[in-house]
């Protein structure tokens, strides 16, 4: 998709969740770091989702996390989610990418809806 958008002369920032995180001591990969950053932004009331977007809320709530043997935060893979009967969290991935703190990401202006979140715990630790 990135290649096609670039062919159309659109500004594109490729994303690879498997690349190294900025904070290598705390996170397994960029995907874990970006989802955790999104989680913290929800907790701080900096971001929210539309109250009618049940699909996004369900995806965000279905993503599990854990700690690896080195004490770093990891997010379950899409394959692990599929094994639990969940589809790929495409909307949640798009949101995590949009709010990623990657150096090559374009800045965004967002409107906060603090106190109106329907997501509860963004991710559930249970695996």
C-alpha positions in Angstrom: 0.0 0.0 0.0 2.8 2.4 0.9 4.4 1.9 -2.6 1.1 2.7 -4.4 0.4 5.8 -2.3 4.0 7.0 -3.0 3.3 6.4 -6.8 0.4 8.8 -6.4 2.7 11.4 -5.0 1.1 11.2 -1.6 3.2 11.7 1.5 3.5 8.3 3.1 5.3 7.3 6.3 5.8 3.5 6.3 5.2 1.7 9.5 6.9 -1.5 10.8 5.7 -2.6 14.2 8.5 -5.2 14.4 11.3 -2.6 14.2 13.3 -1.7 17.3 11.5 0.5 19.8 12.8 3.9 20.9 13.0 2.6 24.5 14.7 -0.7 24.0 14.9 -1.4 27.8 11.1 -1.2 28.3 9.6 -2.5 25.1 10.1 -5.6 22.9 9.3 -3.7 19.6 7.8 -0.6 18.1 4.3 -2.1 18.1 4.4 -2.7 21.9 5.8 0.8 22.5 3.2 2.5 20.3 0.3 0.6 21.8 1.6 1.3 25.3 2.0 5.0 24.4 -1.6 5.0 23.2 -2.7 3.3 26.4 -1.0 6.0 28.5 -2.6 8.8 26.4 -6.1 7.2 27.1 -5.3 7.0 30.8 -4.2 10.7 30.8 -7.3 11.8 29.0 -5.4 13.0 26.0 -7.3 10.9 23.5 -10.6 9.1 23.3 -12.7 7.4 20.7 -16.2 8.1 19.4 -18.7 6.6 21.8 -20.5 4.8 18.9 -17.4 3.1 17.6 -18.0 -0.2 19.2 -15.7 -2.0 16.7 -12.7 0.1 17.7 -13.5 -0.2 21.4 -13.8 -4.0 21.1 -10.5 -4.2 19.3 -8.6 -2.0 21.8 -10.1 -4.1 24.6 -9.2 -7.4 23.1 -5.5 -6.8 22.8 -3.5 -8.6 25.6 0.0 -7.7 26.8 2.7 -9.4 28.9 6.2 -9.1 30.1 9.1 -11.0 28.4 12.0 -12.7 30.2 13.9 -9.5 30.1 11.1 -7.5 31.8 10.1 -5.7 28.6 6.5 -5.0 27.6 5.2 -7.1 24.7 1.9 -7.0 22.9 0.3 -10.2 21.6 0.8 -10.8 17.9 -2.1 -10.8 15.4 -1.5 -14.6 15.0 -2.0 -15.0 18.8 -5.2 -13.0 18.6 -6.5 -15.1 15.7 -5.8 -18.3 17.8 -8.0 -16.8 20.5 -10.8 -16.2 17.9 -10.2 -12.5 17.3 -9.8 -10.9 13.9 -6.9 -8.6 13.1 -7.3 -5.3 15.0 -7.1 -3.1 12.0 -8.8 -0.1 13.5 -6.8 -0.3 16.7 -3.6 -0.7 14.7 -4.5 2.4 12.7 -5.1 4.4 15.9 -1.9 3.2 17.5 0.0 4.2 14.3 -1.7 7.5 14.2 -0.6 8.4 17.7 2.8 6.7 17.5 5.7 8.8 18.8 8.0 7.7 16.0 10.4 10.4 14.9 9.3 10.1 11.2 5.6 10.5 12.0 3.7 13.6 10.9 2.4 15.9 13.8 -1.3 15.7 14.5 -3.8 18.0 16.2 -6.3 16.1 18.2 -9.4 17.0 20.2 -9.5 15.5 23.7 -12.7 14.1 25.1 -11.4 13.5 28.6 -13.8 11.6 30.9 -15.9 10.2 28.1 -14.0 7.0 27.2 -15.9 3.8 26.7 -12.8 1.7 26.4 -12.3 0.8 30.0 -8.9 -0.8 30.3 -7.2 -0.4 26.9 -5.5 -3.7 27.1 -6.0 -6.6 29.5 -3.0 -8.4 31.1 -3.9 -12.0 31.2 -1.6 -14.2 29.3 
